[in-house]
Amino acid sequence: MEHLYTDRTWTTADDLTLHYRDYPGRDDRPPIVCMHGLTRNARDFANLAAHLAGEWRVIVPVMRGRADSDYARDSSSYNPLTYVADVEALLADQGIDRFVAIGTSLGGLMTMLLALRGPERIAGAVLNDIGPELETGGLDKIRSYVGQARSYETWMHAARALEEVHGAAHPRFELADWLDMAKRCMVLGQNGRIAFDYDMAIAEPFAQSEAVAPVDMWPAFEALAGRPVTLIRGALSELLSEATAQQMARRLPGMELVTVPDIGHAPLLDEPEARAAIDRLLAQVA
């Protein structure tokens, strides 16, 4: 799977070098841009990209402060508006004026903001367990673990630590699944310890956001009107409520709402229900 893509870079407005995976595909279709969650990276989309590549060009940017992308000099730049500007710089670098967005969690917020700033460039969108309104309990859960600079002796220790924190969201996971998740979001460091593959400073703006009045994201969500949109929600999600998902469906007629059973925040997009929904959306993209 590692040989399906080319590892490339682009430069941000503040002169950071960020990485992205570029999976080749047909040039008569808009590319797919996959955007990851707060503490994650391009490895989250490896299976989905392998499924889509060839028929579709798939671009998976790694946001600043994650994996091989440069860490920010100023932690206040770890915010959705800056991430969106970084992606816009990548789109400009590649001459992309229209694309399909697939966004998990933070990546879904970025998708909505990209639509607000330029709806004509969105050919279709998949929002993975994210919406304009988020549950306080789910946000508090994220705040409880993000930025904790823990490290582990072995991958087994790392997997068990993830299970302890996220077990309720993935009740059907077995040990192999937790090991796979550990290898998606952690890396073996030069000191021989296994640690999370992101700058711990990304937690600083996120923690400060608790004291700030929430931004009204409904206009950004509604900017997706007029194009294929799919919302994938984990049935056990603590972040996106069923009520908000239903309200999204009412406000955006034609949006497909798919609920993935027995999983919380966030579906991996490897589940049959999620994969079939993505394929249905792409069949509508002209």
N, C-alpha and C positions, 0 to 999 in steps of 0.2 A: 504493500500500500504506500510505502514511503516514496516509491519511484513514480507515482502517478502525477506528481505536481513538480513545479519549479519553485524554488524558494527565491523570492525577489524582495526588493526594498523600495521605499519611497521616502521623501523628505517632507517634514511638516514646516509650517510657517515659522516655528521657533527653532528650526534646524535640528530636529531630532530625526534619527534614522529608524524607521519602523519597518517591520517585516510583514510579508503576506505570502500565502500559498496560492499559486496560480495553476489551476487544473485546466488543461486544454479542452476545448469543445467547439461546437459549430459556430462559425462567425456570422451566420444569418439569423441568429437569435440574440436577444439581449443577455449579457452575462448575469450570473447569480452572485450576489454579494452576501456572504454569511457573516453575521456579527455576533460575537460571543458575549457571555455574561460578565459580571463585575470582576470576578477573580479568575476568570478562565482564559482560554487561548484557542488557537486554531485547531488543536488536537481534538476539541469537542466535536468538530464537524468532519473528522476524517472518514467515518463510515458513510455519512450522507454524501459527502463530496465524491467518494468512490462510486456511489450509486448513480450520481448525476453526470459525472465527467464523461466526456466523449460526445454526448448529446448536447451538453451545456458547458460553457466555460464557467468555472466556479472560482471565485476569488474570496479568500478567507483572510482578511486583515487581522493583525494582532495589535490591539490597542497599546498605546504608550504605557510603559510600566509593567508589561506582561511578557513573559518568555524572552525571546531574543530581541524584542523591540526595546529601544532606549528607554531608560527611566527618565521621568520629567525632572527638570532642575527645580521647578516650583510645584509643590504638591497641590496647590490650588488649581492647577490645570487638569487635575484628575476629575473632570466633570463632563456631563453629557454634551454640552455645547462645544467644548474643545474636541471631544472624540468625534463629533459630527464634522467639525472643520477639518480634522485629520483625514477622515474618510473622503471628504470633498476634495482634498488635495490629491488623494490617490486616484479618484475618478478623473480629475483633470489631467494628472500625469499619464493616465492610460487612454485619455480621449473618450471616456465613457459618458454618454449623455442620457442613457436609459438603461435600467437594470431591474432585476427582481431582487427584492430584499428578503432575507430570512434572518430574523433577529430573535435571539434568546434573551429574555430578561432585559438587562441593560441594552443589549443589541436591539431589542424591540422598541425601547424608548428612543434609541437613535433612529430607527426606521421611521417612527412617527415624526420626529423632528426633521429628518431629511424630507419627508413628504410636505411638511409645513413650509419648508424653505424652497421647495421646488417640486410640486406634485407631478409635473409633466414628466419627470424623469423616472418615476416609479411605474414599472410595467406590471407589477404584482407584488404582494407582500404576505409573508407568513410571520405572525407574531406568536412567539412561544412563551406561554404562561406569563403574559405581561399585559397591562392595560393602562388606561388613563388614571384610574384610581387603584391604589394599592393598600392592602390591609396592614394596619399598624403592627399586628402580631408578626406578620411575615417580615416586615422591615426590621423589627426588633431582633428577630432570629438572625438575620444577616449581620446586624451590628454586633451580635454576641460572638461571632467568630471571625469576621473579616479583620485583617491586620494583626492577627495573633501570630507572632513569629515562632511557631512551634516547628520542631524538626524531629526526625525519627531515625532509629538505627537501621531498620529494614523496611522493605515494602509491605511486609505483613503488619508491622506496627502502624505504618501509615494507613493501610486499608482499615484496620480495626478502629483507628482514630476517626476516620471518616464515617464509619458505620455508627459510632457513638453519637456523632453530631447529626447525621442525616438519615439515620435508620428509619425514622417515622415517615420520611418522604419516599423511601424506597423499600417497602416492606417485603418485596419479593426478591430483593437482591441476595445473591449467594456470595461466597467469598471471592470467586472469580470476578464478579461484577465490581466488588469494592476494590479489588486490585487494579482492575481496568480503570476505574475512576481515579484512583491514586496516581496512575501513570498519565492520566490526562491533565491533572491539575498540579502535579508536583514534579520535582526534578532532583536528580542526584547531584549534590554540590561537590565542590573541590575538597571540602573537608570530610567527605565520605558520608555526610548526613543527607537525608531526604527531606526537602522542604518545599513549601508552596512556591510556585513559579510566578510570583508577582512582587512588585514593590509594596512593602507593608504600608507605605505612605498613602496608598489609594484609600485607606480607611479614614484619613483625616477629613477630607471634604464630606464624605458620606456621614461621618459622625456629626459633623456640624450641621448637616441638613435637618437633623431632628429638631433644631431650634428655629427653623425657618418655615414660614407658612408654605404649604404645598402649592406648586404651580399648577394651574388649570391646563391639563394635557388633552382635554376633549377636543379643542380645535385642531391640535396636531393629529389626533386619531382620525377626525372627520376629514382631514385633508387627503386621506386615502380613498375617499369616495370615487366611484367611477372606474375602478380597476379591480381585478380579482384580489380578494383578501381572505386569508384563512387565519382563524384564531385557534391555536392548540392550547388546551388547558389540562393540567394534571388534576384528576378528580380529587386528590388529597391536598391540593395547593393551599398553603397558608398565606400566599402573597396575592393571588388573584382569586377573588370570590366568585361563586357561581352567579350571584346577583349582578356583579359588575360585568361578567361575561355576557349575561343575557341583555343587559343594558347596551353593551357594545353592539350586539346583534340587532337590537331595535334601532339604534342610531345609524347603523351602516347596513341598510337592507341589501341582501345578496351576499353578505359575509358568511362564510361557512364556519361554524363553531364545532370543533371536534374535541371531545373529552377523552383523555387517555386514562383508563382505569388503573387503580392500584399504584399510583405514582403521584408525588407531590411536585414541589418546585425543584427542578423543572424537568419535563420530559426530555429524553436524550435525543429524540427524533430518529431513533432506530426502531421504535415500536411500530408494529404493523399499522396501527390506526394513524399514527403520525406520518409514516412514510407514504401511505396511500393518499392521505390528504394533500401532501406536498405534490405528489404526482398529478392529482386532480387539478390543483391550482395551475401547475405548469402547462397542462393541456389547454388551459384557457388563455395563455399568454401568446399574443400575436407579435 
